Amino acid sequence: MKKIAIIGGGAAGFFSALCIKEISPDFEVHIFEKSKEGLSKVRVSGGGRCNVTHNCFDTEKLSTFYPRGGKELKAIFGVFQPKDMIEWLEKRGVKTKVEADGRIFPESNSSQTIIDCFENLAKRLNVIISYSTGLQDFERSNSKWSLSFTNIDKKLYFDAIIFASGSSVLMWELLAKKEIKIIKPVPSLFTFKISHGLLEGFSGISFKNVQVSTPIYSKSVQGDCLITHQGLSGPAVLKLSAWAAREMCEKQYQFILHINWLGGIKKADLLKEFMLNKDKIPTQKIKNYHLQGIPNRFWEKICLQIEIHQVNWAECGKKKLDELATLICECKMEVKGKNTFKDEFVTAGGVDLDTIDFTNMQSKTHQGVFFAGEVMNIDGVTGGFNFQAAWSSAYMAAQGVRTLSL
Ligand SMILES: Cc1cc2nc3c(=O)[nH]c(=O)nc-3n(C[C@H](O)[C@H](O)[C@H](O)COP(=O)(O)OP(=O)(O)OC[C@H]3O[C@@H](n4cnc5c(N)ncnc54)[C@H](O)[C@@H]3O)c2cc1C
């Protein structure tokens, strides 16, 4: 019988415990959770509905949703991916449903369904859970790991440790002290603070398929975009915040954002359309034109901004039309900080992936030390990808501790 200590009773901690006990019931599996209760992020996730995974079963494509860890995850998605998680849940009585954007939720629309499933199964499988018990230190002692906790007087000995401690700074500091390489953590998945006349009065208005980029990062991203009372949010903004998390942190969240409100449409093509309007609809006021993809009120505001709201197409000179096309396709705004996206936020950074063997999630430098979930330098964009990384890595860690001769 092997004794396994799991540090952290969150998504990855619980799931690895369940996977170990389902395959190896004779293992003694302990979860140590520093808080009074476990699964707290699962509870609040997806606005209380828990966006448990994403409807993407192509592992190559799936891996592209992770700014950090995509390459490593691709291999483990080959073993355990969203389809497996959906099946795992269904077999244990949790039905799921897919939403139009591919996000998958429990059919009940409540994260409590996932929590009940995990907690009841943990009880049935005799997983030993100690709440209000935080790991303080760990060291190698003969062929075992000796662990000390906040709430327990004596040291406890285990054959293996799975670190599933999420984005705990204290745990990253402890791991670094033990010479486990940590990539500096920075926030990911945040919204942009922008104060710009064009956005004023439009809080709540959303645009389909906007393209956003910044000169401090090489790639642009596309997706829906939402004007908030403090700036911009929505999938496109969150995606860019994840991909450029490190660069934006370096610039202390002060940078220029480039926005194409029409996604892929080029400024030159739009200008051509405007020039043609001079002949097609010469007497129509520009502000009354309906440009597909741009809400009418927003279009009017742009016309006002560049002082063409009383002008018709024939009267408008090319310079002004160029300005108009620029504001639509090459709009620039100054970002002056970030806001937390309440539905989901994660940390970029954590245990350096080069130090982990992804066939079993074991540390390459510390035998018997395994990792699962956000403790690693892995993070995804919004949509259920972060939980999927937790499920897949926890599943692999469970296989790892089971099959390894410790
Ligand atoms: C508000 C919010 C909503 C989210 N919604 C979604 C969503 O809908 N879909 C999605 O895919 N992702 C979502 N995420 C991200 C997702 O929650 C995380 O990616 C996921 O929880 C990571 O799982 P984990 O087990 O690695 O870490 P966690 O779930 O954070 O668990 C880590 C656990 O370790 C414990 N711990 C830390 N230090 C110690 C210690 N020293 N000793 C013992 N225990 C310790 C912590 O208390 C915690 O319980 C959301 C995140 C937030 C903050």
The ligand as an SDF file (V2000), in Angstrom:
LIG
                    3D

 53 58  0  0  0  0  0  0  0  0999 V2000
  -13.7890   33.4190  -10.0440 C   0  0  0  0  0  0  0  0  0  0  0  0
  -13.1910   32.3310  -10.9060 C   0  0  0  0  0  0  0  0  0  0  0  0
  -13.9850   31.6740  -11.8100 C   0  0  0  0  0  0  0  0  0  0  0  0
  -13.4380   30.6750  -12.6380 C   0  0  0  0  0  0  0  0  0  0  0  0
  -14.2410   30.0380  -13.5310 N   0  0  0  0  0  0  0  0  0  0  0  0
  -13.7270   29.0990  -14.3420 C   0  0  0  0  0  0  0  0  0  0  0  0
  -14.5520   28.3830  -15.2520 C   0  0  0  0  0  0  0  0  0  0  0  0
  -15.7670   28.5600  -15.2890 O   0  0  0  0  0  0  0  0  0  0  0  0
  -13.9410   27.4820  -16.0830 N   0  0  0  0  0  0  0  0  0  0  0  0
  -12.6020   27.2140  -16.0320 C   0  0  0  0  0  0  0  0  0  0  0  0
  -12.1060   26.3880  -16.7940 O   0  0  0  0  0  0  0  0  0  0  0  0
  -11.8020   27.8410  -15.1370 N   0  0  0  0  0  0  0  0  0  0  0  0
  -12.3410   28.7490  -14.2810 C   0  0  0  0  0  0  0  0  0  0  0  0
  -11.5360   29.3730  -13.3860 N   0  0  0  0  0  0  0  0  0  0  0  0
  -10.1370   28.9420  -13.2550 C   0  0  0  0  0  0  0  0  0  0  0  0
  -10.1260   27.6540  -12.4240 C   0  0  0  0  0  0  0  0  0  0  0  0
  -10.8780   27.8700  -11.2520 O   0  0  0  0  0  0  0  0  0  0  0  0
   -8.7050   27.2560  -12.0520 C   0  0  0  0  0  0  0  0  0  0  0  0
   -7.9660   27.1050  -13.2250 O   0  0  0  0  0  0  0  0  0  0  0  0
   -8.7410   25.9120  -11.2970 C   0  0  0  0  0  0  0  0  0  0  0  0
   -9.4790   26.0640  -10.1060 O   0  0  0  0  0  0  0  0  0  0  0  0
   -7.3350   25.4400  -10.9630 C   0  0  0  0  0  0  0  0  0  0  0  0
   -7.4600   24.2760  -10.1690 O   0  0  0  0  0  0  0  0  0  0  0  0
   -6.3520   23.9190   -9.0980 P   0  0  0  0  0  0  0  0  0  0  0  0
   -6.8510   22.7400   -8.3670 O   0  0  0  0  0  0  0  0  0  0  0  0
   -5.0460   23.8730   -9.7550 O   0  0  0  0  0  0  0  0  0  0  0  0
   -6.2950   25.1830   -8.1260 O   0  0  0  0  0  0  0  0  0  0  0  0
   -7.4170   25.6430   -7.0580 P   0  0  0  0  0  0  0  0  0  0  0  0
   -8.7730   25.2640   -7.5190 O   0  0  0  0  0  0  0  0  0  0  0  0
   -7.1290   27.0760   -6.8070 O   0  0  0  0  0  0  0  0  0  0  0  0
   -7.0770   24.7930   -5.7830 O   0  0  0  0  0  0  0  0  0  0  0  0
   -5.8850   24.9440   -5.0450 C   0  0  0  0  0  0  0  0  0  0  0  0
   -6.1880   24.6290   -3.5970 C   0  0  0  0  0  0  0  0  0  0  0  0
   -4.9610   24.5230   -2.8810 O   0  0  0  0  0  0  0  0  0  0  0  0
   -5.1580   25.0560   -1.6090 C   0  0  0  0  0  0  0  0  0  0  0  0
   -3.8390   25.3740   -1.0190 N   0  0  0  0  0  0  0  0  0  0  0  0
   -2.9990   26.3730   -1.3460 C   0  0  0  0  0  0  0  0  0  0  0  0
   -1.9140   26.3580   -0.5680 N   0  0  0  0  0  0  0  0  0  0  0  0
   -2.0390   25.2960    0.2570 C   0  0  0  0  0  0  0  0  0  0  0  0
   -1.2360   24.7440    1.2990 C   0  0  0  0  0  0  0  0  0  0  0  0
   -0.0850   25.2880    1.6600 N   0  0  0  0  0  0  0  0  0  0  0  0
   -1.6640   23.6270    1.9180 N   0  0  0  0  0  0  0  0  0  0  0  0
   -2.8630   23.0550    1.5920 C   0  0  0  0  0  0  0  0  0  0  0  0
   -3.6630   23.5610    0.6470 N   0  0  0  0  0  0  0  0  0  0  0  0
   -3.2570   24.6560   -0.0250 C   0  0  0  0  0  0  0  0  0  0  0  0
   -6.0400   26.2490   -1.8640 C   0  0  0  0  0  0  0  0  0  0  0  0
   -6.6960   26.6760   -0.6850 O   0  0  0  0  0  0  0  0  0  0  0  0
   -6.9990   25.7070   -2.9120 C   0  0  0  0  0  0  0  0  0  0  0  0
   -8.1450   25.1430   -2.3500 O   0  0  0  0  0  0  0  0  0  0  0  0
  -12.0600   30.3470  -12.5310 C   0  0  0  0  0  0  0  0  0  0  0  0
  -11.2650   31.0230  -11.6090 C   0  0  0  0  0  0  0  0  0  0  0  0
  -11.8180   31.9950  -10.7920 C   0  0  0  0  0  0  0  0  0  0  0  0
  -10.9330   32.6860   -9.7940 C   0  0  0  0  0  0  0  0  0  0  0  0
  1  2  1  0
  2  3  1  0
  2 52  2  0
  3  4  2  0
  4  5  1  0
  4 50  1  0
  5  6  2  0
  6  7  1  0
  6 13  1  0
  7  8  2  0
  7  9  1  0
  9 10  1  0
 10 11  2  0
 10 12  1  0
 12 13  2  0
 13 14  1  0
 14 15  1  0
 14 50  1  0
 15 16  1  0
 16 17  1  0
 16 18  1  0
 18 19  1  0
 18 20  1  0
 20 21  1  0
 20 22  1  0
 22 23  1  0
 23 24  1  0
 24 25  2  0
 24 26  1  0
 24 27  1  0
 27 28  1  0
 28 29  2  0
 28 30  1  0
 28 31  1  0
 31 32  1  0
 32 33  1  0
 33 34  1  0
 33 48  1  0
 34 35  1  0
 35 36  1  0
 35 46  1  0
 36 37  1  0
 36 45  1  0
 37 38  2  0
 38 39  1  0
 39 40  1  0
 39 45  2  0
 40 41  1  0
 40 42  2  0
 42 43  1  0
 43 44  2  0
 44 45  1  0
 46 47  1  0
 46 48  1  0
 48 49  1  0
 50 51  2  0
 51 52  1  0
 52 53  1  0
M  END
$$$$
